């Protein structure tokens, strides 16, 4: 009788471990970034992948936030868009874990120091457009004084991998240019991805952020700070 109970217990433990392994593997699988354009082939409908994707790996930690807005600690990634874009996609995942990423991914110093961290956060992203439209205008002072318009935001996306907790708390948005609206048009200029948590509190963990477009945009640059973005654009 004891042997039978032990066997049942061991079987239950094995099933739990297998389930945990499968969930962990699934949480680390990041599919190609699909655009808003859909195509149908036979019985299946799929999103056409973005042509141009820039990947950034970073780490957020208490005390190094860029700004506090409405009681939330915001971090920013700055992006220079060199030409008119019909659409921009932004997605963010935390933690990075063992996710396979592009060999061309930008790795911040903070990420390299914390790549093995298991900390993660409930991502909340915004896509913001500034009033800066020329590379020569980019500076820390001008970025602070610029007018920033929030084009779109997202909290939870079912399209993104689940976090280790099993919750769909990673984020994704697709924003189409509004050509007739100067503020809503995806014109040449300085943009930024803002991210924080849905709830007020500390942000801590590694993250992967991607900015994508359905057409090639030669000269796109992405950096965690205005200073580093300016250096990239001057090369």
C-alpha positions as CSV (number, residue, x, y, z in Angstrom):
1,X,0.0,0.0,0.0
2,X,2.8,2.4,0.9
3,X,4.6,1.5,-2.4
4,X,1.5,2.3,-4.3
5,X,1.1,5.7,-2.6
6,X,4.7,6.5,-3.2
7,X,4.4,5.6,-6.8
8,X,1.4,7.9,-7.2
9,X,3.2,10.7,-5.4
10,X,6.3,10.4,-7.6
11,X,4.1,10.4,-10.7
12,X,2.4,13.6,-9.6
13,X,5.7,15.2,-9.0
14,X,7.0,14.2,-12.4
15,X,3.9,15.6,-14.1
16,X,4.3,18.9,-12.1
17,X,7.9,19.2,-13.2
18,X,7.1,18.4,-16.8
19,X,4.3,21.0,-16.8
20,X,6.6,23.6,-15.2
21,X,9.3,22.8,-17.9
22,X,6.8,23.2,-20.7
23,X,5.5,26.5,-19.3
24,X,9.0,27.8,-18.8
25,X,9.9,26.9,-22.4
26,X,6.7,28.5,-23.7
27,X,7.4,31.7,-21.7
28,X,10.8,32.0,-23.4
29,X,9.5,31.6,-27.0
30,X,9.2,34.8,-28.9
31,X,7.6,34.6,-32.4
32,X,8.4,36.9,-35.3
33,X,6.9,40.3,-34.8
34,X,3.8,40.4,-37.0
35,X,2.5,43.7,-38.5
36,X,-1.2,44.7,-38.7
37,X,-1.3,43.4,-42.3
38,X,-2.9,40.0,-42.5
39,X,-2.7,37.3,-45.2
40,X,-4.7,34.2,-45.7
41,X,-3.2,31.0,-47.1
42,X,-5.6,28.1,-47.3
43,X,-7.4,27.7,-43.9
44,X,-4.8,29.9,-42.0
45,X,-4.6,33.6,-41.5
46,X,-1.4,35.1,-40.3
47,X,0.2,38.5,-39.7
48,X,2.9,39.5,-42.2
49,X,6.2,40.0,-40.2
50,X,7.6,43.5,-39.9
51,X,10.5,44.1,-42.4
52,X,12.6,46.3,-40.1
53,X,13.1,45.3,-36.4
54,X,15.4,46.9,-33.9
55,X,15.9,44.9,-30.6
56,X,17.1,46.3,-27.4
57,X,18.0,44.4,-24.2
58,X,18.0,46.3,-20.9
59,X,17.6,46.0,-17.2
60,X,15.4,48.2,-15.0
61,X,16.1,48.6,-11.3
62,X,14.8,50.8,-8.4
63,X,16.5,54.2,-8.3
64,X,17.5,54.5,-12.0
65,X,14.1,55.5,-13.4
66,X,14.0,58.5,-15.8
67,X,10.9,60.2,-14.5
68,X,8.0,59.8,-12.1
69,X,4.6,60.5,-13.7
70,X,1.2,60.0,-12.0
71,X,3.0,58.2,-9.2
72,X,4.6,55.7,-11.6
73,X,8.3,55.3,-12.2
74,X,8.9,55.6,-15.9
75,X,11.9,54.4,-17.9
76,X,12.6,55.5,-21.5
77,X,14.2,54.2,-24.6
78,X,14.8,56.9,-27.3
79,X,14.4,56.2,-31.0
80,X,15.3,58.3,-34.0
81,X,13.0,57.7,-37.0
82,X,14.8,58.9,-40.2
83,X,11.9,58.8,-42.6
84,X,8.1,58.7,-42.8
85,X,6.8,55.3,-41.6
86,X,3.3,53.9,-42.4
87,X,3.2,52.0,-39.1
88,X,5.3,51.3,-36.0
89,X,5.1,48.3,-33.8
90,X,6.4,48.2,-30.3
91,X,6.6,45.2,-28.0
92,X,8.2,44.5,-24.6
93,X,8.8,41.3,-22.7
94,X,10.2,40.7,-19.2
95,X,12.3,38.8,-18.2
96,X,14.5,38.1,-21.2
97,X,15.6,34.7,-19.7
98,X,16.9,32.3,-22.3
99,X,14.9,33.8,-25.1
100,X,16.7,33.6,-28.5
101,X,17.3,37.0,-29.8
102,X,18.9,38.5,-32.9
103,X,22.7,38.6,-33.0
104,X,22.3,42.3,-33.9
105,X,20.4,43.1,-30.7
106,X,21.6,46.1,-28.8
107,X,22.7,45.1,-25.3
108,X,22.9,47.8,-22.7
109,X,25.6,47.7,-20.0
110,X,22.9,47.2,-17.4
111,X,21.6,44.1,-19.2
112,X,25.1,42.6,-19.5
113,X,25.6,42.9,-15.8
114,X,22.2,41.4,-14.9
115,X,21.6,39.0,-17.8
116,X,21.2,36.1,-15.4
117,X,18.6,37.8,-13.2
118,X,15.3,36.1,-12.8
119,X,13.5,39.3,-11.7
120,X,10.7,40.6,-14.0
121,X,7.9,43.1,-14.0
122,X,4.4,43.6,-15.4
123,X,5.2,45.7,-18.5
124,X,3.2,48.7,-19.5
125,X,4.4,50.6,-22.6
126,X,3.8,53.9,-24.4
127,X,4.8,55.1,-27.8
128,X,5.5,58.9,-27.7
129,X,6.4,61.4,-30.3
130,X,8.4,64.6,-29.6
131,X,8.3,68.0,-31.2
132,X,12.0,67.5,-32.3
133,X,12.2,66.8,-36.0
134,X,15.9,67.4,-36.8
135,X,19.0,65.4,-35.7
136,X,20.8,68.6,-34.9
137,X,18.2,69.5,-32.4
138,X,18.7,66.4,-30.3
139,X,20.2,67.2,-26.8
140,X,19.3,66.5,-23.2
141,X,18.0,70.0,-22.7
142,X,15.9,70.0,-25.8
143,X,14.4,66.6,-25.0
144,X,13.3,67.8,-21.6
145,X,11.8,71.0,-23.1
146,X,10.1,69.2,-26.0
147,X,6.4,68.5,-26.3
148,X,5.8,64.7,-26.0
149,X,2.6,63.3,-27.5
150,X,1.5,59.8,-26.5
151,X,0.4,58.0,-29.7
152,X,-0.6,54.7,-28.1
153,X,-0.2,52.5,-25.1
154,X,-0.6,48.9,-24.0
155,X,-0.6,46.9,-20.8
156,X,-1.4,43.2,-21.4
157,X,-1.2,41.4,-24.7
158,X,-2.4,37.8,-25.3
159,X,-0.1,37.8,-28.4
160,X,3.0,37.9,-26.2
161,X,4.6,35.0,-24.3
162,X,3.4,34.6,-20.7
163,X,5.6,35.5,-17.8
164,X,7.0,32.9,-15.5
165,X,4.0,33.5,-13.2
166,X,1.7,32.2,-16.0
167,X,0.1,35.7,-16.5
168,X,-0.1,37.5,-19.9
169,X,1.5,40.7,-18.6
170,X,3.8,41.5,-21.5
171,X,3.0,44.3,-23.9
172,X,2.5,44.9,-27.6
173,X,1.1,47.7,-29.7
174,X,0.8,48.6,-33.4
175,X,0.3,52.2,-34.4
176,X,-0.7,53.3,-37.9
177,X,0.3,56.7,-39.1
178,X,-2.4,59.3,-39.3
179,X,-1.3,61.3,-42.3
180,X,-4.0,63.9,-41.9
181,X,-3.1,64.7,-38.3
182,X,0.3,66.4,-37.8
183,X,0.6,65.1,-34.2
184,X,-0.5,61.6,-35.1
185,X,1.6,61.2,-38.3
186,X,4.7,59.0,-38.1
187,X,6.9,61.6,-39.6
188,X,10.7,62.1,-39.2
189,X,11.7,62.8,-35.7
190,X,12.6,61.8,-32.1
191,X,10.4,59.2,-30.4
192,X,10.6,57.3,-27.2
193,X,9.2,54.1,-25.7
194,X,8.1,54.7,-22.1
195,X,7.7,51.7,-19.8
196,X,6.7,51.1,-16.2
197,X,4.4,48.7,-14.3
198,X,0.6,48.7,-14.4
199,X,0.5,49.2,-10.6
200,X,2.4,51.9,-8.8
201,X,5.7,50.7,-7.4
202,X,9.2,49.6,-8.2
203,X,10.3,48.3,-11.6
204,X,12.9,45.6,-11.5
205,X,14.1,43.0,-14.0
206,X,15.5,42.4,-17.5
207,X,13.5,43.2,-20.5
208,X,13.5,43.0,-24.3
209,X,12.1,45.9,-26.3
210,X,11.5,46.0,-30.1
211,X,10.6,48.7,-32.4
212,X,9.5,47.6,-35.9
213,X,8.2,48.9,-39.2
214,X,6.7,47.2,-42.3
215,X,9.3,49.0,-44.5
216,X,13.1,49.4,-44.3
217,X,14.0,52.6,-42.5
218,X,17.8,53.0,-43.0
219,X,19.2,55.1,-40.2
220,X,16.9,54.0,-37.4
221,X,18.8,54.4,-34.1
222,X,17.8,53.3,-30.6
223,X,19.5,54.1,-27.2
224,X,18.6,54.2,-23.5
225,X,19.8,57.8,-23.2
226,X,19.7,61.0,-25.3
227,X,23.5,61.2,-25.1
228,X,24.0,57.7,-26.5
229,X,21.5,58.3,-29.2
230,X,23.2,61.5,-30.3
231,X,26.6,59.6,-30.4
232,X,25.1,56.9,-32.6
233,X,23.7,59.4,-35.0
234,X,27.0,61.3,-35.3
235,X,28.9,58.2,-36.4
